[in-house]
Amino acid sequence: MVNENTKIEFIEKNPINFSGYTLIEGFPGMGLVGTIGAKYLIEKLKFEEIGFIDANIFIPIIRIHNGQPVNPSRIYAHKEKKIAIIISEQIIPKYYTERMAKAVVEWIEENNFERLISLEGINAGEKNQNKIYGIGANKKSLEALEKYKIEPIKEGITTGITSLILLELKKNEDFEAISILGNANLQADYKAAATILKKVAEVLSITLDTAPLLNEAKETEKEILKHLQAIKQTSGKVDQFEGHTPMYT
């Protein structure tokens, strides 16, 4: 059951003017493509952590890094390149997906972002291993997919928070919002992440060496899978102690 007192707030420790920025969204989805891709961008291009999403919807299982707790969903920015990234290491509980999506869109509109690029995975079969696909929120976004030579998914089904973010942004016909999807076949598909990052670099006109991702992301994959597995295994125990229904399936 959804808590009517749900809190979702974007906290900016170092507020900046996002006008003209591209926002990259990396919430966990199929193959963890969004999370892996966003994390790689943050590390390789040396993004600055400027904030986090303060919400009471997350399971109380927090990753520790360098002796300190890490917020499950964080905000990064690269001022020179005018790119911001939202990354999450926890799956958004299904009961709160809609509210989180609307909160993200409200934050986008309040801060006058220029466009949104969502990183996602899709299972398109082994024959399309290195192929990427796209979804556009509106007519302007579909035109952007054509410009970037990304094949749109004309018919099908999309799920999760990214789908609801695009649906919300469909209401704004002047805003460019696209989802770039790599063919994901594994629980943590770093190859699919590398494939879509090549296209992201092209779209953003930035230089990004994706070759190391195939090696480095193996360790990233292990860390993320270990973290998410710990959440799944512990959620039942958390439920026993706190009397909540497990949020993960």
C-alpha positions as CSV (number, residue, x, y, z in Angstrom):
1,M,0.0,0.0,0.0
2,V,1.3,3.5,-0.9
3,N,2.2,5.7,2.0
4,E,0.2,9.0,1.7
5,N,3.1,10.7,3.5
6,T,5.6,9.8,0.8
7,K,8.5,12.2,0.6
8,I,10.6,12.7,-2.5
9,E,12.8,15.7,-2.5
10,F,15.8,16.8,-4.6
11,I,18.6,18.1,-2.4
12,E,21.3,20.1,-4.1
13,K,24.3,20.6,-1.9
14,N,25.9,22.8,-4.5
15,P,23.1,24.4,-6.5
16,I,23.9,25.3,-10.0
17,N,21.9,26.8,-13.0
18,F,20.8,23.8,-15.1
19,S,19.5,25.9,-18.0
20,G,20.9,24.5,-21.2
21,Y,22.0,21.2,-19.5
22,T,21.3,17.7,-20.7
23,L,20.1,15.4,-18.0
24,I,21.1,11.7,-18.2
25,E,18.9,9.3,-16.2
26,G,20.3,6.1,-15.0
27,F,17.8,4.2,-12.9
28,P,18.1,0.4,-12.6
29,G,16.3,-1.5,-15.4
30,M,16.9,-4.5,-17.6
31,G,20.5,-5.5,-17.5
32,L,21.3,-2.6,-15.2
33,V,22.3,-0.8,-18.4
34,G,21.3,2.6,-17.1
35,T,23.1,2.3,-13.8
36,I,26.3,0.9,-15.3
37,G,26.4,3.4,-18.1
38,A,25.7,6.4,-15.8
39,K,28.4,5.3,-13.3
40,Y,30.9,4.9,-16.1
41,L,30.2,8.4,-17.4
42,I,30.5,9.8,-13.9
43,E,33.9,8.2,-13.2
44,K,35.5,8.6,-16.6
45,L,34.5,12.3,-17.2
46,K,35.0,13.1,-13.5
47,F,31.5,14.4,-12.7
48,E,31.0,16.3,-9.4
49,E,28.5,15.0,-6.9
50,I,26.2,18.0,-6.3
51,G,23.2,16.4,-4.5
52,F,20.9,13.5,-3.9
53,I,17.3,12.4,-3.8
54,D,15.9,12.5,-0.3
55,A,13.0,10.0,-0.1
56,N,11.4,7.7,2.4
57,I,10.6,5.1,-0.2
58,F,13.9,3.3,-0.2
59,I,14.6,0.1,1.7
60,P,17.0,0.9,4.7
61,I,20.0,-0.9,3.2
62,I,22.7,1.6,2.4
63,R,26.0,1.0,0.7
64,I,29.2,2.1,2.5
65,H,32.0,3.7,0.6
66,N,35.3,4.8,2.1
67,G,33.8,4.4,5.6
68,Q,30.7,6.5,4.9
69,P,27.1,5.8,3.9
70,V,26.2,6.5,0.3
71,N,22.8,7.9,-0.7
72,P,20.9,5.4,-2.9
73,S,20.0,8.0,-5.6
74,R,22.5,10.8,-6.3
75,I,22.9,13.8,-8.6
76,Y,26.1,14.6,-10.5
77,A,27.0,17.5,-12.8
78,H,29.8,18.4,-15.3
79,K,29.7,22.2,-15.5
80,E,32.0,22.5,-18.4
81,K,30.1,20.0,-20.6
82,K,26.7,21.1,-19.2
83,I,25.6,17.5,-18.4
84,A,23.9,16.3,-15.2
85,I,23.2,12.7,-14.2
86,I,20.8,11.1,-11.9
87,I,21.9,7.6,-10.8
88,S,20.2,5.1,-8.5
89,E,21.6,2.0,-7.0
90,Q,18.2,0.9,-5.6
91,I,15.3,-0.3,-7.7
92,I,12.4,2.1,-7.2
93,P,9.6,0.1,-5.4
94,K,6.8,-0.4,-7.8
95,Y,4.3,1.3,-5.5
96,Y,6.2,4.5,-5.8
97,T,7.3,4.4,-9.4
98,E,4.7,6.9,-10.6
99,R,5.5,9.4,-7.8
100,M,9.2,9.2,-8.4
101,A,8.7,9.7,-12.1
102,K,6.5,12.8,-11.6
103,A,9.1,14.2,-9.1
104,V,11.9,13.8,-11.6
105,V,9.8,15.5,-14.3
106,E,8.9,18.4,-11.9
107,W,12.6,18.8,-11.1
108,I,13.5,18.8,-14.8
109,E,10.9,21.5,-15.6
110,E,11.7,23.6,-12.5
111,N,15.4,23.7,-13.5
112,N,14.9,24.4,-17.3
113,F,16.9,21.4,-18.5
114,E,17.3,21.4,-22.3
115,R,16.7,17.7,-22.8
116,L,16.6,14.3,-21.2
117,I,18.5,11.1,-22.3
118,S,17.4,7.9,-20.4
119,L,19.8,4.9,-20.5
120,E,18.0,1.6,-20.7
121,G,18.2,-2.0,-21.7
122,I,15.9,-4.2,-23.8
123,N,16.0,-7.9,-24.7
124,A,15.9,-7.9,-28.5
125,G,17.5,-11.4,-29.0
126,E,21.0,-12.5,-29.8
127,K,20.8,-11.6,-33.5
128,N,20.6,-7.9,-32.5
129,Q,23.4,-8.1,-30.0
130,N,25.1,-4.7,-30.9
131,K,22.0,-2.9,-32.0
132,I,20.5,0.0,-30.2
133,Y,16.9,1.3,-30.1
134,G,15.1,4.4,-29.1
135,I,11.9,5.8,-27.7
136,G,10.8,9.4,-28.1
137,A,8.5,11.1,-25.7
138,N,6.9,13.3,-28.5
139,K,7.2,14.4,-32.1
140,K,10.3,16.5,-31.4
141,S,11.9,13.6,-29.7
142,L,11.2,11.2,-32.5
143,E,12.8,13.7,-34.9
144,A,15.8,13.7,-32.6
145,L,16.1,9.9,-32.9
146,E,16.0,10.2,-36.6
147,K,18.7,12.8,-36.5
148,Y,20.9,10.7,-34.3
149,K,20.3,7.6,-36.5
150,I,18.6,5.6,-33.7
151,E,16.0,3.1,-34.7
152,P,12.7,3.9,-32.9
153,I,10.7,1.1,-31.3
154,K,7.4,1.6,-33.3
155,E,5.3,-1.0,-31.5
156,G,5.9,-2.7,-28.2
157,I,5.8,-2.3,-24.4
158,T,8.1,-0.5,-22.0
159,T,8.0,-0.6,-18.3
160,G,9.5,0.9,-15.1
161,I,10.3,4.4,-14.1
162,T,11.7,5.5,-17.4
163,S,8.5,4.7,-19.2
164,L,6.5,6.9,-16.8
165,I,9.1,9.7,-17.1
166,L,8.7,9.7,-20.9
167,L,4.9,9.6,-20.6
168,E,4.9,12.6,-18.3
169,L,7.3,14.5,-20.7
170,K,5.0,13.7,-23.6
171,K,2.8,16.5,-22.3
172,N,5.6,19.0,-23.2
173,E,5.8,19.0,-27.0
174,D,8.7,21.4,-27.0
175,F,11.0,19.3,-24.8
176,E,13.3,16.6,-26.2
177,A,13.2,13.4,-24.2
178,I,14.6,10.2,-25.6
179,S,15.4,6.8,-24.2
180,I,18.4,4.9,-25.7
181,L,18.2,1.2,-25.2
182,G,20.9,-1.4,-25.6
183,N,20.3,-5.1,-26.2
184,A,20.7,-6.6,-22.7
185,N,20.9,-10.4,-22.2
186,L,22.6,-10.6,-18.8
187,Q,21.7,-9.5,-15.3
188,A,24.4,-6.8,-15.6
189,D,25.2,-6.3,-19.2
190,Y,28.2,-4.1,-19.5
191,K,28.5,-4.8,-23.2
192,A,25.1,-3.3,-23.8
193,A,26.1,-0.3,-21.6
194,A,29.2,0.2,-23.7
195,T,27.2,0.1,-26.9
196,I,24.7,2.8,-25.9
197,L,27.5,5.0,-24.4
198,K,29.1,5.2,-27.9
199,K,25.8,6.6,-29.2
200,V,25.5,8.9,-26.1
201,A,29.0,10.3,-26.8
202,E,27.9,11.0,-30.4
203,V,24.7,12.7,-29.3
204,L,26.5,14.9,-26.8
205,S,29.5,15.6,-29.0
206,I,31.9,14.4,-26.3
207,T,35.0,12.2,-26.4
208,L,34.5,9.0,-24.4
209,D,36.6,5.8,-24.6
210,T,34.2,3.0,-24.0
211,A,36.8,0.2,-24.6
212,P,37.8,0.0,-20.9
213,L,34.2,-0.5,-19.9
214,L,34.3,-4.1,-21.1
215,N,37.0,-4.8,-18.5
216,E,36.3,-2.3,-15.8
217,A,32.6,-2.9,-15.8
218,K,33.1,-6.5,-14.9
219,E,34.1,-5.3,-11.4
220,T,31.3,-2.7,-11.5
221,E,28.9,-5.5,-12.4
222,K,30.0,-7.6,-9.4
223,E,29.6,-4.7,-7.1
224,I,26.1,-3.8,-8.3
225,L,24.9,-7.3,-8.4
226,K,26.3,-8.0,-4.9
227,H,24.5,-4.8,-3.6
228,L,21.2,-5.6,-5.2
229,Q,21.4,-9.2,-4.2
230,A,22.0,-8.1,-0.6
231,I,18.9,-5.9,-0.8
232,K,16.8,-8.8,-2.1
233,Q,18.1,-11.2,0.6
234,T,17.8,-8.7,3.4
235,S,14.4,-7.3,2.5
236,G,12.6,-10.2,4.1
237,K,14.5,-9.7,7.3
238,V,13.8,-6.0,7.3
239,D,10.1,-6.8,6.9
240,Q,10.3,-9.1,10.0
241,F,11.8,-6.3,12.1
242,E,9.8,-3.4,10.8
243,G,6.5,-5.0,9.8
244,H,6.6,-3.7,6.2
245,T,5.7,-5.6,3.0
246,P,8.9,-6.4,1.0
247,M,9.2,-3.9,-1.8
248,Y,11.3,-6.0,-4.1
249,T,10.4,-9.0,-6.3
